[in-house]
Amino acid sequence: MIFAIYKMPPSTQNYFRYFASDAASNAWGFGVTACGFTVVAAGSTYPPARHPADHDFDWEHGRRLKVLQIVFISAGTGWFESRQTGRRKISPGSAFAVLPGVWHRYRPDPRTGWIESWIEVSGPTLRRLQRSGVFNAASALQRDSERSGLGVALEGVHARARAAGSGFDPELSARAMGVLAAWARIRDTDSEPTAAIRAVIEAERYLSANHTQAVSIAALAERSGIAYSHFRRLFRRHTGFAPWAYVMRLRLVRARRMLSERNTKLSEIAEQLGFSSAFHLSLAFKKAFGQSPDRWRRRRQP
């Protein structure tokens, strides 16, 4: 039996943010450089707000970017055009990817407007995904992308981005990886039962909210009504991590933040994050980041 699907409250307030990239984003393989959510009313000017000079554009001239953007249209209609795709009609539930260096342009139909949710990322991981064919300029437009969980994944990014600092944020990047996974999953959606995909998305949300608690991955799979091995495979495809590795990554990222923000004892951090002891936290931290928690903290103190 599938347990109730958690639905994040939809974004309703327009916003966009740009983030500074630094050495940390390169170390992690990629980082979020910008994201936003906009309700474009019918008949209004598009784009509705000015962006940085290297991002601003109009329909007549189009533009080229040095980064990758994924744009999801949840309502309304319009057009997307690039050299590789030609001009294509956009319908609700469509998503398109803007690849680095590719000329493109897009806009809503003035008669309908649209609702757009977007994210921009850069880093060596993106170049590898391009080489492997996950992102391809010729297939930059995808229909029915909501079934892959793309909209839900973008909501998670917006929830984090609205309150994040201006620099690199590992948790924001982790959520962005879910967006990239959802894009890659669009082509596979028809081959997987919709209920199973939704159950895995719900499981990811549950683990994200309860990663400091004692959790049973086997019990979570059983509650979702999916065989454990199949559940693990779908979860890895959705997040890029096996379920327990996903929990550990969230705990360790949070531990690193706690180490940098305050002088809390390692044993207290371990207890708060669900580790059995400071020793086990230290082992996991060193394995993930290449240095002990104490050394990491000392290097970041004045």
C-alpha positions as CSV (number, residue, x, y, z in Angstrom):
1,M,0.0,0.0,0.0
2,I,1.3,3.5,-0.9
3,F,1.4,5.9,2.0
4,A,0.2,9.4,1.7
5,I,2.1,11.6,-0.7
6,Y,3.6,14.7,0.9
7,K,3.0,17.8,-1.2
8,M,5.2,20.8,-0.6
9,P,3.4,24.1,-0.6
10,P,3.7,25.7,-4.1
11,S,5.9,28.7,-4.5
12,T,3.7,31.8,-4.9
13,Q,6.1,34.7,-4.4
14,N,8.2,35.7,-7.4
15,Y,12.0,35.7,-6.7
16,F,15.3,35.1,-8.3
17,R,18.8,34.7,-6.7
18,Y,22.3,34.5,-8.0
19,F,25.1,32.8,-6.0
20,A,28.8,33.3,-6.0
21,S,30.8,30.2,-7.1
22,D,34.0,29.3,-5.3
23,A,36.5,26.5,-4.8
24,A,34.0,24.5,-2.7
25,S,31.6,24.1,-5.7
26,N,34.5,22.8,-7.8
27,A,35.4,20.3,-5.0
28,W,31.8,19.0,-4.9
29,G,31.7,18.8,-8.7
30,F,29.0,21.4,-9.3
31,G,27.1,24.2,-7.6
32,V,23.9,26.3,-8.0
33,T,24.7,29.6,-9.6
34,A,21.1,30.9,-9.8
35,C,17.4,29.9,-9.4
36,G,14.0,31.6,-9.4
37,F,10.3,31.3,-9.6
38,T,8.0,33.7,-11.6
39,V,4.3,34.0,-12.3
40,V,4.1,35.8,-15.7
41,A,0.7,37.4,-16.1
42,A,-1.0,37.4,-19.5
43,G,-0.1,40.4,-21.6
44,S,2.8,41.4,-19.3
45,T,6.4,42.3,-20.4
46,Y,8.8,39.4,-20.6
47,P,11.3,38.9,-19.0
48,P,9.4,40.8,-16.2
49,A,12.5,41.8,-14.3
50,R,16.1,42.7,-15.3
51,H,18.7,40.1,-14.7
52,P,22.5,40.5,-14.7
53,A,23.9,41.7,-18.1
54,D,25.2,38.3,-19.1
55,H,21.7,36.8,-18.4
56,D,19.3,39.4,-19.7
57,F,17.8,38.9,-23.1
58,D,14.9,39.7,-25.4
59,W,13.0,37.6,-28.0
60,E,14.5,39.4,-30.9
61,H,18.2,38.7,-30.1
62,G,18.1,35.6,-27.9
63,R,21.2,34.8,-25.9
64,R,24.0,32.3,-25.0
65,L,24.9,31.3,-21.5
66,K,28.1,29.8,-20.0
67,V,26.1,27.6,-17.6
68,L,23.3,25.0,-17.7
69,Q,19.7,26.1,-17.0
70,I,16.6,23.9,-16.5
71,V,13.3,25.7,-16.8
72,F,9.9,24.0,-15.9
73,I,6.6,25.5,-17.0
74,S,3.8,24.4,-14.7
75,A,1.0,26.5,-16.3
76,G,0.5,28.5,-19.4
77,T,1.9,28.2,-22.9
78,G,4.6,29.7,-25.0
79,W,7.6,29.0,-27.3
80,F,11.2,27.7,-27.0
81,E,13.7,28.0,-29.8
82,S,17.3,27.0,-30.3
83,R,19.5,26.2,-33.3
84,Q,19.2,22.5,-32.6
85,T,15.5,22.2,-31.8
86,G,13.9,24.9,-34.0
87,R,10.9,26.7,-32.6
88,R,8.8,24.5,-30.4
89,K,5.5,25.0,-28.7
90,I,5.5,24.9,-24.8
91,S,2.6,23.4,-23.0
92,P,1.9,23.0,-19.2
93,G,4.2,20.4,-17.7
94,S,7.0,21.0,-20.3
95,A,10.6,21.6,-19.3
96,F,13.6,22.7,-21.4
97,A,17.3,22.7,-20.8
98,V,19.5,25.6,-21.9
99,L,23.0,24.2,-22.5
100,P,26.3,26.2,-22.2
101,G,27.1,28.1,-25.4
102,V,23.9,27.2,-27.2
103,W,21.9,30.1,-28.7
104,H,18.3,30.1,-27.5
105,R,15.2,32.2,-26.7
106,Y,11.9,31.6,-25.1
107,R,8.8,33.5,-24.0
108,P,5.2,32.9,-22.9
109,D,2.2,33.4,-25.1
110,P,0.9,36.9,-24.3
111,R,-2.6,35.5,-24.3
112,T,-1.9,33.0,-21.4
113,G,1.3,34.0,-19.6
114,W,3.0,31.1,-17.8
115,I,4.5,30.0,-14.5
116,E,8.2,29.3,-14.7
117,S,10.4,27.6,-12.1
118,W,14.1,27.4,-13.0
119,I,17.6,26.5,-11.7
120,E,21.1,27.3,-13.1
121,V,24.1,25.1,-12.3
122,S,27.7,24.9,-13.3
123,G,30.8,22.7,-12.7
124,P,32.7,19.7,-14.0
125,T,29.9,17.3,-13.2
126,L,27.7,19.1,-15.8
127,R,30.3,18.6,-18.5
128,R,30.5,14.9,-17.7
129,L,26.7,14.7,-18.0
130,Q,26.8,16.4,-21.3
131,R,29.4,14.0,-22.6
132,S,27.4,11.0,-21.4
133,G,24.2,12.3,-23.2
134,V,22.1,13.1,-20.2
135,F,21.9,16.7,-21.5
136,N,21.7,17.1,-25.3
137,A,21.0,20.2,-27.3
138,A,18.9,18.3,-29.8
139,S,16.6,17.0,-27.1
140,A,16.5,20.1,-24.9
141,L,12.7,20.2,-24.7
142,Q,10.8,17.5,-22.7
143,R,7.1,17.0,-22.4
144,D,5.1,15.7,-19.3
145,S,8.2,16.3,-17.1
146,E,6.0,16.5,-13.9
147,R,5.7,12.7,-13.8
148,S,9.5,12.5,-13.2
149,G,9.2,14.6,-10.1
150,L,10.9,17.6,-11.6
151,G,8.4,20.1,-10.2
152,V,8.7,18.7,-6.7
153,A,12.5,18.7,-6.9
154,L,12.5,22.3,-7.9
155,E,10.2,23.2,-5.0
156,G,12.9,21.7,-2.7
157,V,15.5,24.0,-4.3
158,H,13.4,27.1,-3.9
159,A,12.6,26.3,-0.2
160,R,16.4,26.2,0.5
161,A,17.5,29.0,-1.8
162,R,15.2,31.6,-0.3
163,A,17.0,31.5,3.0
164,A,20.5,30.4,1.8
165,G,23.6,32.6,2.0
166,S,25.2,34.1,-1.0
167,G,28.0,31.6,-1.3
168,F,28.2,27.9,-2.0
169,D,25.7,25.8,0.0
170,P,26.2,22.0,0.0
171,E,22.6,21.3,0.9
172,L,21.3,23.5,-1.9
173,S,23.6,21.7,-4.3
174,A,22.3,18.3,-3.0
175,R,18.8,19.4,-3.7
176,A,19.9,20.6,-7.2
177,M,21.2,17.1,-7.8
178,G,17.6,15.9,-7.4
179,V,16.6,18.2,-10.2
180,L,19.2,16.8,-12.5
181,A,18.2,13.3,-11.6
182,A,14.5,14.2,-12.3
183,W,15.6,15.5,-15.7
184,A,17.5,12.3,-16.5
185,R,14.4,10.3,-15.3
186,I,12.0,12.0,-17.7
187,R,12.9,9.5,-20.5
188,D,12.4,6.6,-18.2
189,T,9.1,7.6,-16.6
190,D,6.9,5.6,-19.0
191,S,8.7,2.4,-18.0
192,E,8.2,2.8,-14.3
193,P,4.8,2.8,-12.5
194,T,3.8,6.3,-11.5
195,A,2.8,5.1,-8.0
196,A,6.4,3.7,-7.4
197,I,8.0,7.0,-8.5
198,R,5.7,9.0,-6.2
199,A,6.5,6.7,-3.3
200,V,10.2,7.1,-3.8
201,I,9.8,10.9,-4.0
202,E,7.8,10.7,-0.7
203,A,10.5,8.5,0.9
204,E,13.2,11.1,-0.1
205,R,11.2,13.9,1.5
206,Y,10.7,11.8,4.6
207,L,14.4,11.0,5.0
208,S,15.3,14.6,4.3
209,A,13.0,15.8,7.1
210,N,13.9,13.0,9.6
211,H,17.6,12.2,8.8
212,T,18.6,12.9,12.4
213,Q,16.2,10.2,13.7
214,A,16.6,6.4,13.7
215,V,15.2,5.2,10.4
216,S,14.7,1.8,8.9
217,I,15.1,1.8,5.1
218,A,13.6,-1.7,4.9
219,A,10.5,-0.5,6.7
220,L,10.3,2.5,4.5
221,A,10.4,0.3,1.4
222,E,7.7,-2.0,2.9
223,R,5.4,1.0,3.7
224,S,5.8,2.2,0.1
225,G,4.7,-1.2,-1.3
226,I,7.9,-1.7,-3.3
227,A,10.3,-4.6,-3.1
228,Y,13.4,-3.5,-1.2
229,S,15.9,-4.0,-4.0
230,H,13.7,-2.2,-6.5
231,F,13.2,0.6,-4.0
232,R,16.9,1.1,-3.5
233,R,17.4,1.2,-7.3
234,L,14.7,3.8,-7.8
235,F,15.9,5.9,-4.9
236,R,19.5,5.9,-6.2
237,R,18.2,7.0,-9.6
238,H,16.1,9.8,-8.0
239,T,18.8,11.2,-5.7
240,G,22.1,9.9,-6.9
241,F,22.6,8.1,-3.5
242,A,21.5,4.8,-2.0
243,P,18.9,5.5,0.8
244,W,21.2,5.1,3.7
245,A,24.1,6.9,2.0
246,Y,21.6,9.8,1.4
247,V,20.8,9.9,5.1
248,M,24.5,9.9,6.0
249,R,25.3,12.7,3.5
250,L,22.6,14.9,5.0
251,R,23.9,14.2,8.5
252,L,27.5,14.9,7.6
253,V,26.7,18.1,5.7
254,R,24.8,19.3,8.7
255,A,27.6,18.3,11.1
256,R,30.1,20.3,9.0
257,R,27.8,23.4,9.3
258,M,27.5,22.9,13.1
259,L,31.3,22.7,13.4
260,S,31.8,25.9,11.6
261,E,29.0,27.9,13.2
262,R,29.6,27.2,16.9
263,N,32.0,25.6,19.3
264,T,29.8,22.6,20.2
265,K,31.4,19.5,21.5
266,L,31.7,16.7,18.9
267,S,29.8,14.3,21.3
268,E,26.9,16.7,21.4
269,I,26.8,17.0,17.6
270,A,26.9,13.3,17.3
271,E,24.0,12.9,19.7
272,Q,21.9,15.6,17.9
273,L,22.5,14.0,14.4
274,G,21.8,10.4,15.3
275,F,25.3,9.0,15.5
276,S,26.0,6.4,18.2
277,S,29.1,8.2,19.4
278,A,31.6,11.0,18.6
279,F,34.0,8.3,17.4
280,H,31.6,7.0,14.7
281,L,30.8,10.6,13.6
282,S,34.5,11.3,13.3
283,L,35.1,8.1,11.2
284,A,32.3,8.9,8.8
285,F,33.3,12.6,8.6
286,K,36.9,11.7,7.7
287,K,35.8,9.2,5.1
288,A,33.5,11.7,3.5
289,F,35.6,14.9,3.6
290,G,39.2,13.6,4.0
291,Q,40.0,15.1,7.4
292,S,38.8,14.8,11.0
293,P,36.1,17.1,12.4
294,D,38.6,18.7,14.8
295,R,41.1,19.5,12.0
296,W,38.3,20.8,9.8
297,R,37.1,23.1,12.6
298,R,40.6,24.4,13.4
299,R,41.3,25.3,9.8
300,R,38.2,27.4,9.7
301,Q,38.8,29.3,12.9
302,P,40.5,32.7,12.8
